[in-house]
């Protein structure tokens, strides 16, 4: 039997990927810590419980790998899972990495290297998610509640990408296990935008002014901690904005179109689809 285990199967990219694979009649196992009761393809998968690895992998030969989201060094946890996947006969692992560089997190890069070295290993490295502008992400809440975006990235630009395009790229790789794919795919939208650029697009779509407020990286980290992000990872997330400000994420690629045969969604299209997200709360 062949099929795909989607770890993080109820997350942003995992949920969209599972839907796409089902439409292609690919057998899917949707892994999550709390699988839906009665879901025919739902399976329990918990990074903190290695006893869930083998049952989740049963009957699969491909894996969509979403590492533990708050882990600065995920390899000690993911390594044993990769070993279990190899024993289970998995022949393709597609890792969700990142095109945005996280400072002081070499373990994430080591995990990408580990997947690249494996036969059939592919690393998808998407830029910043457009869905970070949707609630409950703090950027979206700040726009809705205060009409502002608070960032330490300055005028740095990112090739913002819709998570549905990330899922489509993953489906293209996982849906056809025989497809030859280079081990590293940087995924972006069709243009690179700064937060100021994004604010202009949102303002044009909503008719509501959106200002960008420059803050220091410590304030960004403190805000993440207030939202419950572990302190060490909050610092890493905030520190990523420094690299963005230096231009490290200012790039656009054709990888989505190359893999899927269709261009990625634009930020303007994304805003038109979600314009109600940023309406001022009723007073």
Buried (B, 14 or more C-beta within 10 A) or exposed (E): EEBBBBBBBBBBBBBBBBBBBEEEEBBBBBBBEEBEEEEEBBBBBBBEEEEBBEEBBEBBBBBBBBBBEBBBBBBEBBEEBBEBBEEBEBBBBBBBBBBBBBBEBEBBBEBBEBBBEBEBBBBBBBBBBBBBBBBEBBBBBBBBEEBBBBBBBBBBBBBBBBBBBBBBBBBBBBBBBEEEBEBBBBBBBBBBBBBBBBBBBBBEBBEBEBEBEBBEBEBBBBBBBEEEBEEBBBBBBBBBBBBBBEEBBBBBBEBBBEBBEEEBBBBBBBBEEBBEBBEEEEE
